[in-house]
Amino acid sequence: MEPRESWAALAAGGVAGVCVDLILFPLDTVKTRLQSPQGFRKAGGFHGIYAGVPSTAIGSFPNAAAFFITYENVKSVLHHDSASYLTPVTHMVAASFGEVVACLIRVPSEVVKQRAQVSPSASTFRILSHTLYHEGIQGLYRGYKSTVLREIPFSLVQFPLWESLKDLWSWKQGHVVDSWQSAVCGAFAGGFAAAVTTPLDVAKTRIMLAKAGSTTASGNVLAALGGIWRTQGLSGLFAGVVPRMTAISLGGFIFLGTYEKTRQLLL
């Protein structure tokens, strides 16, 4: 991959990440509060719907940029030696690498953001200070494993589906898809991936919000899923599925469409 292409992927990914995260932040807050242990009302309801937005504003660009520069570079390397029938596998591997790298930036931002979302009366800076004082740097990375375990399956579904839908649409119309068509493919791919990975998202939220020192705070995803199943059943595992699907479908449209358009403009 040429340096110019790498810089284009980095810039386009960053711009796309900021756009989608800030536009859809209220839906993300509703989803987090629906998934929180105390329930939607006690977590703030519709009050302070932009609580935690500074954390997202700071983390969005580097997080998305890290994902896409890793994704495009790994995809470029693997494409050289792979047969056409292995293309979906190439996309899966590239997306997985991208998520592992991006989560190094995403998780601290997500921890502070989600704690602010369920404590709208506390400022983002106060929550960051409190986390660092009581838990240290490792507190900001609580839920790293659960986030990676959520994001990799999500990307294994979303990105091969997105790329396949684009290829199918391109074949049908006889030319490469436009950025808006890529965005439509992204919306379908994102919504489907969001639905099937919701239980992992619920487990990640519970781990990040759990009281320090508790069993859930240890980060065991299977234990968290088991606890949710025993206390709330299937409805608990799929808490917030509608706002999550809505946000990620719209997010897929904005994110992947903006990414394609920005990248085209830069190349």
C-alpha positions as CSV (number, residue, x, y, z in Angstrom):
1,M,0.0,0.0,0.0
2,E,1.4,3.4,-1.1
3,P,2.0,6.1,1.5
4,R,-0.6,8.3,-0.1
5,E,-3.2,5.5,0.2
6,S,-2.3,5.0,3.8
7,W,-2.7,8.7,4.6
8,A,-6.0,8.8,2.8
9,A,-7.3,5.8,4.7
10,L,-6.2,7.4,8.0
11,A,-7.8,10.7,7.3
12,A,-11.0,9.3,5.8
13,G,-11.4,6.9,8.7
14,G,-10.9,9.6,11.2
15,V,-13.4,12.0,9.6
16,A,-16.0,9.2,9.2
17,G,-15.6,8.2,12.9
18,V,-16.1,11.7,14.2
19,C,-19.2,12.3,12.0
20,V,-21.0,9.1,13.0
21,D,-20.1,9.2,16.7
22,L,-21.2,12.8,17.3
23,I,-24.4,12.6,15.1
24,L,-25.6,9.4,16.7
25,F,-24.5,10.0,20.3
26,P,-28.0,10.4,21.8
27,L,-29.0,6.9,20.5
28,D,-25.8,5.5,22.0
29,T,-26.7,7.0,25.4
30,V,-30.2,5.5,25.3
31,K,-28.7,2.1,24.4
32,T,-26.1,2.3,27.3
33,R,-28.8,3.2,29.8
34,L,-31.1,0.4,28.7
35,Q,-28.2,-2.0,29.2
36,S,-27.0,-0.6,32.5
37,P,-27.5,-2.7,35.7
38,Q,-29.7,0.0,37.4
39,G,-32.1,0.2,34.4
40,F,-33.0,3.0,32.0
41,R,-34.8,5.4,34.4
42,K,-32.2,5.3,37.3
43,A,-29.4,5.6,34.8
44,G,-30.8,9.0,33.7
45,G,-33.6,8.3,31.3
46,F,-33.7,10.9,28.6
47,H,-32.0,13.5,30.9
48,G,-28.4,14.6,30.0
49,I,-28.5,12.7,26.7
50,Y,-25.1,14.2,25.7
51,A,-23.3,13.2,28.9
52,G,-19.9,11.8,28.0
53,V,-19.7,13.4,24.6
54,P,-16.2,15.1,25.3
55,S,-14.7,11.6,25.6
56,T,-16.2,10.5,22.3
57,A,-15.2,13.8,20.6
58,I,-11.5,13.2,21.7
59,G,-11.4,9.5,20.9
60,S,-13.3,9.2,17.7
61,F,-10.8,10.4,15.1
62,P,-7.7,8.4,16.3
63,N,-9.9,5.4,17.0
64,A,-11.4,5.2,13.5
65,A,-8.2,6.3,11.8
66,A,-6.3,3.5,13.6
67,F,-8.9,0.9,12.5
68,F,-9.0,1.9,8.8
69,I,-5.2,2.3,8.3
70,T,-4.7,-1.1,9.8
71,Y,-7.7,-2.6,7.8
72,E,-6.5,-1.2,4.5
73,N,-2.9,-2.2,5.0
74,V,-3.6,-5.7,6.1
75,K,-6.1,-6.1,3.3
76,S,-3.5,-4.8,0.8
77,V,-0.9,-7.3,2.0
78,L,-3.2,-10.3,2.0
79,H,-4.7,-9.5,-1.4
80,H,-1.4,-10.1,-3.2
81,D,-1.4,-13.8,-2.5
82,S,-5.1,-14.7,-2.1
83,A,-7.4,-16.3,-4.6
84,S,-10.8,-14.7,-5.3
85,Y,-12.7,-17.2,-3.2
86,L,-10.6,-16.2,-0.2
87,T,-11.6,-12.5,-0.5
88,P,-14.1,-12.7,2.4
89,V,-11.5,-14.3,4.6
90,T,-9.1,-11.5,3.7
91,H,-11.7,-8.9,4.8
92,M,-12.3,-10.8,8.0
93,V,-8.7,-11.0,9.0
94,A,-8.0,-7.4,8.1
95,A,-11.1,-6.2,10.1
96,S,-10.0,-8.3,13.1
97,F,-6.5,-6.8,13.1
98,G,-8.1,-3.4,12.7
99,E,-10.3,-3.9,15.8
100,V,-7.5,-5.1,18.0
101,V,-5.4,-2.0,17.2
102,A,-8.4,0.5,17.4
103,C,-9.6,-0.9,20.7
104,L,-6.3,0.3,22.3
105,I,-7.7,3.8,21.8
106,R,-11.4,3.0,21.9
107,V,-11.7,1.3,25.2
108,P,-10.4,4.2,27.5
109,S,-12.7,6.5,25.7
110,E,-15.6,4.1,25.9
111,V,-15.1,3.5,29.7
112,V,-15.2,7.2,30.5
113,K,-18.1,7.8,28.0
114,Q,-20.3,5.0,29.4
115,R,-19.8,5.9,33.0
116,A,-20.7,9.5,32.2
117,Q,-23.8,8.3,30.3
118,V,-25.2,6.6,33.4
119,S,-24.1,9.4,35.7
120,P,-25.2,12.6,33.8
121,S,-24.7,14.8,36.8
122,A,-20.9,14.1,36.9
123,S,-18.6,15.7,34.4
124,T,-16.4,13.7,32.0
125,F,-13.2,15.1,33.6
126,R,-14.4,14.1,37.1
127,I,-15.2,10.5,35.9
128,L,-11.8,10.3,34.3
129,S,-10.0,11.6,37.4
130,H,-12.1,9.3,39.7
131,T,-11.2,6.2,37.5
132,L,-7.5,7.0,37.4
133,Y,-7.4,7.7,41.2
134,H,-9.2,4.5,42.3
135,E,-8.3,2.0,39.6
136,G,-5.2,3.5,37.8
137,I,-4.6,3.1,34.0
138,Q,-5.9,-0.5,34.1
139,G,-9.3,1.0,35.1
140,L,-9.4,2.7,31.7
141,Y,-8.8,-0.6,30.0
142,R,-11.4,-2.5,32.0
143,G,-13.5,-4.3,29.4
144,Y,-10.7,-4.4,26.7
145,K,-11.1,-8.1,26.2
146,S,-14.9,-7.9,26.2
147,T,-14.7,-5.0,23.7
148,V,-12.4,-7.0,21.4
149,L,-14.6,-10.1,21.8
150,R,-17.6,-7.9,20.7
151,E,-15.8,-6.0,17.9
152,I,-14.2,-9.0,16.2
153,P,-17.4,-11.0,15.6
154,F,-19.1,-7.7,14.6
155,S,-16.4,-7.0,12.0
156,L,-16.4,-10.6,10.8
157,V,-20.0,-10.1,9.9
158,Q,-20.1,-6.5,8.9
159,F,-17.0,-6.0,6.6
160,P,-17.3,-9.1,4.4
161,L,-21.0,-8.5,4.0
162,W,-20.3,-4.8,3.2
163,E,-17.6,-5.7,0.6
164,S,-19.8,-8.5,-0.9
165,L,-22.9,-6.2,-1.2
166,K,-20.7,-3.6,-2.9
167,D,-19.3,-6.2,-5.3
168,L,-22.8,-7.5,-6.1
169,W,-24.1,-4.0,-6.7
170,S,-21.1,-3.1,-8.9
171,W,-21.6,-6.3,-11.0
172,K,-25.3,-5.6,-11.4
173,Q,-24.9,-2.0,-12.7
174,G,-21.6,-2.6,-14.6
175,H,-19.4,-0.1,-12.7
176,V,-18.0,0.5,-9.3
177,V,-20.5,1.6,-6.7
178,D,-20.9,5.3,-5.8
179,S,-20.2,6.5,-2.3
180,W,-24.0,6.7,-1.5
181,Q,-24.4,3.1,-2.7
182,S,-21.5,2.0,-0.5
183,A,-23.3,3.8,2.4
184,V,-26.5,1.8,1.8
185,C,-24.5,-1.4,1.8
186,G,-22.9,-0.3,5.0
187,A,-26.3,0.3,6.6
188,F,-27.6,-3.2,5.8
189,A,-24.3,-4.8,6.9
190,G,-24.0,-2.8,10.1
191,G,-27.6,-3.3,11.2
192,F,-27.4,-7.1,10.7
193,A,-24.1,-7.3,12.5
194,A,-25.4,-5.2,15.4
195,A,-28.4,-7.4,15.9
196,V,-26.4,-10.7,16.2
197,T,-23.7,-9.2,18.5
198,T,-26.0,-7.4,20.9
199,P,-25.4,-9.9,23.8
200,L,-21.7,-9.3,23.6
201,D,-22.3,-5.5,23.7
202,V,-24.5,-5.9,26.8
203,A,-21.8,-8.0,28.5
204,K,-19.2,-5.3,27.6
205,T,-21.4,-2.5,29.0
206,R,-22.0,-4.4,32.3
207,I,-18.2,-5.1,32.7
208,M,-17.3,-1.4,32.1
209,L,-20.0,-0.1,34.5
210,A,-19.5,-2.7,37.3
211,K,-18.3,-1.6,40.7
212,A,-14.6,-2.0,41.1
213,G,-13.7,-5.2,42.8
214,S,-16.9,-7.0,41.9
215,T,-17.1,-10.3,40.0
216,T,-18.4,-8.7,36.9
217,A,-15.6,-6.1,36.9
218,S,-13.0,-8.9,36.5
219,G,-13.9,-8.9,32.8
220,N,-15.1,-12.5,32.4
221,V,-17.4,-12.3,29.4
222,L,-19.0,-15.7,29.8
223,A,-19.7,-15.1,33.5
224,A,-21.3,-11.7,32.6
225,L,-23.5,-13.3,30.0
226,G,-24.4,-16.1,32.4
227,G,-25.4,-13.6,35.1
228,I,-27.6,-11.6,32.7
229,W,-29.2,-14.8,31.4
230,R,-30.0,-16.0,35.0
231,T,-31.5,-12.7,36.2
232,Q,-33.1,-11.2,33.0
233,G,-33.2,-14.0,30.5
234,L,-33.2,-13.4,26.7
235,S,-34.6,-9.9,27.0
236,G,-31.6,-8.9,29.2
237,L,-29.2,-10.3,26.6
238,F,-30.8,-8.3,23.9
239,A,-31.4,-5.1,26.0
240,G,-31.0,-2.0,23.8
241,V,-31.1,-4.0,20.5
242,V,-33.4,-1.6,18.8
243,P,-31.4,1.6,19.4
244,R,-28.2,-0.4,18.8
245,M,-29.4,-1.6,15.4
246,T,-30.8,1.8,14.5
247,A,-27.6,3.6,15.5
248,I,-25.3,1.2,13.8
249,S,-27.5,1.0,10.6
250,L,-27.4,4.8,10.4
251,G,-23.8,4.7,11.5
252,G,-22.9,2.3,8.8
253,F,-24.5,4.5,6.2
254,I,-22.8,7.7,7.5
255,F,-19.5,6.0,8.5
256,L,-18.8,3.8,5.5
257,G,-20.3,6.3,3.0
258,T,-18.2,9.2,4.5
259,Y,-15.1,7.0,4.5
260,E,-15.5,6.1,0.8
261,K,-16.3,9.7,-0.3
262,T,-13.4,11.2,1.7
263,R,-11.0,8.6,0.5
264,Q,-12.0,9.2,-3.1
265,L,-11.5,12.9,-2.7
266,L,-8.0,12.4,-1.2
267,L,-6.7,10.0,-3.8
